[in-house]
Amino acid sequence: MAVERVESGIPGLDKLIEGGFVKNSVNLVAGQTGTGKTLFCMQYLLHGLRKGENGVYVTLEQKEDEILQDVSRFGWDTEFQKYMKAGKFLLVPLEPTGIKELTTATINYVKKVDAKRFVLDSLSIATMGWKVGEMDLTKIRAEVFGFMKSLKSLDVTSLLITEVPETETKALSRFGFEEFLADGVIILHYLEYAAGGTPRSLIIRKMRRTNHSTDIFPIEITNQGMKLGKAAYGIKV
């Protein structure tokens, strides 16, 4: 049976993941501050809107105008506002008190516009208030899994942003189990070159039901958004 795919909207990425994200999957977009996570996800949503696929972006940290300002350099702010006025896109700032409230709000907003694409910014912020004692991890894992399961029941293809701790470069998420629950993991980070500089790069760490590339790819930011360059010296992960 052929696996249905959802185009990422990031030039150069889809050919590395057999045409796009698996439809109805939940994917982590992990990275440290300034690696382009918001841009990646907004570009993913905009690509869908242009194809007639409605979207929802839930932000737990920034305001609506701050997100739009982030993409105004590409001229996308007015385009997103057009889709918002047409009832095809929701950019929602939330301050949920727990995972149940976040799940309920997400379900309502996705159904409101019949969204096919969803972004949460970020899963790290959503779990910030949760206890991290060893006795709590089983419950927290169950709650995160439940949230992901709810997303799949909505028939949306989702991207969940996670912050990589600056002091733990090998960590991909706050608790360390989120990447095992997700269907896919995209890592954005700074790749140190011997010649100096810290260009952004992308690694596809995981993608279920997908024969994906394992190379490291440099990210280029143009006036049209993000795109991938050629594999960085054939380095693999």
N, C-alpha and C positions, 0 to 999 in steps of 0.2 A: 504493500500500500504506500503510495507516494505521500511524503510529508509536506503539508501545506506550509508556505513560508510568508513572512511579512517583511517587506523591504525595510532596511534600516534608515535609508536616506543619507547615509554617510558614503560618499564616493570611494570606491576601493574596498569597502568592507564586505559587501554581500557576496562577492565572488569567493571570499575566504570562508564563508559559512553556508555554502550550498544554496545561495540565493536569498538569505535573510534569516531572521529569527524564526524559530518554530512557532507557528500560529498557536495562540492561547498559552504561551509559555510565560514563565516569570524569570527575569534576568537581572542580575546585579550589575551595576556600573560602579566599579570601585576605583578610588583614587584619592590622593592627598589634595590639599587645598590648591586651587589654581591649575588643575590638570585638564579642565574642560568638561567636567561632568554635566554641568547645566547646559552648556552649548550642545553637547552630544544629544542629550535628551530632548531639548527643544527642537533641534533639527529633525530628530526622529518623529516628533509629533507633527511638525510642519509638513514633512514629506507625506505623512498620512492624510492630513487635511487637504492637501493639494490633490490627493487621489480619491477624495470623497470619504475618508475614514475619520470619523469624529474622534476627539481626544479629550483627556482630562489630565491636568497637571496639578497635583496637590503639593503645596510647599508648607513645611512646618517651621521654616526659619526666616524666609524672606517675604517681603510684601509683594503684592501683584505688580506694582509699578517698578520695583527693583528688578524683578525677573524680566520684564519687558525692556527695561533700560539695558540689561545685559546683552540683549540681542538686537538692540536698535542700530548698532554699528553695521549690521547686515541689512537693515531696512525691514526687518521682520516684525517689529513692534506694530506697525500699522496693519500688516497682513494678519497677525494674530488677533488684533482688535476687530478686524472685519469678520473673522470667523466667530469671535465671541458674540458680536452683535447678531450674527445669523443663527446663534444657538447651536453651533457645531463644536465649540471649544470652550472649556471651563478652566480658568486659572484660579485655584482656590487656596487662599492662606488659611491654615487650620492650627488650632492649639488644643489637640485632643488630650483628655486626661488619662487615656488608656487605650489599649489595643482594640477593645470592643467599640469604643466611640469612633476610633479611626476606621475600623472595618465598616461600621454602619454608615458613616459619612461617605466613604468610598463607594459603597454599593449604591447609595442614593444618587451621587453625582454621576457615576458611570451610566446608570439607567436613565437619568434625566436627559442626557444627550445621545443615548445609544452609542456610547463610545466603543471603539475598537482598539484604541491605544490608550495606555495609562502610564503615568509617571508619578512616583513618590519621591519627594526630595525633603528629607531623606529617611531611610530606615534607621540610620544611626541616631537621628534626633528623636524618632518615634520611640526608641527604646531607652532614651537617656535617663528617664526617671525610674526605670526598673532596677530592682536589687540585683546584685551580681554574685551573691553567695552561692556556694556549690549546691546548696539545697534548693536554690531557685532556678537553676539552669534547665532542669527538666521541664518545669512549667513554662519558662520563657521560650524554650525551643518549641513547645506545643503551641504557644500563642503565635509565634512567628509562622509556624507551619500552617496554622489555622487561617491566618491572614492571607498567605499565599494561595491556599486552597480556595478561599473566598474569591480571590481574583480570577482563578481559573473557572469558577462557576459562572462568572460574568461574561465569559467568552471574549476577554480582552487579552492583548499581548502587552505585557507589562515590563517596565524598567524601574528598578528600585535602586536609588543612589545610596552608596555606603561610603563613609569616610574611612580612609586608611590612616591609622594613627601615625603621626609624624615620627614617633620614637620606635615604632615597630614596623619596619619596612616590609616584613614578610607577612604581616597580618592583612587580611582582606576585608575584615568586618569587625564589629565590636566584640562579639562573643566567640567567633571562630567557627560557628556551625551554620551560619546563614548561607555560605557558599555551597554547603552540602545539600541544603534544602532547595536551592534555586536550580532551575533548568540550565541556565547559562551564566557565565561570569566573564565580563569584559573588564580589563584592568587598564586604567589610564595613569601614566606616571611620567616622571622625568628620567630619561636615560642618559647617564653620564658617558660622554665620548672622550677618548684619550686626547683628542684635539682641543678639548675644552667646551664649555657650554652645557646647557641642560635642556635640550629640545624635548617636547612632549612626545610620548610614544604610546602605542596600544598593543596589548597582548590579549588573545582569546584564550583564557585559561580553561574554559569548560563550555561545552555546548552539546546537550543531550541530543541523540538521534541525528548527529551532524558530524561529518568528517571535516573538521576545521583545521585551518593552518595553525602551526605552533611557532611561527616566526614572530619577531618583534618588528613592528611597523611604525615608522615616524609619522607623526600627525602634523599636517600643514593647516594653518588657519589663513584662509583667503577672505576676500570681500564677499564671498558667497557661502562662507561657513567653513566647516571642518571637512577635511578629506585625508585619506591615507596615502603615504608615499610608498616607495618600494621597500621591501624587507631590509632591515638594518644589518648589512654585512652577513646575511644568512644566519644570524644568531637565532637559536631556537630555545624554547623553554620546556 
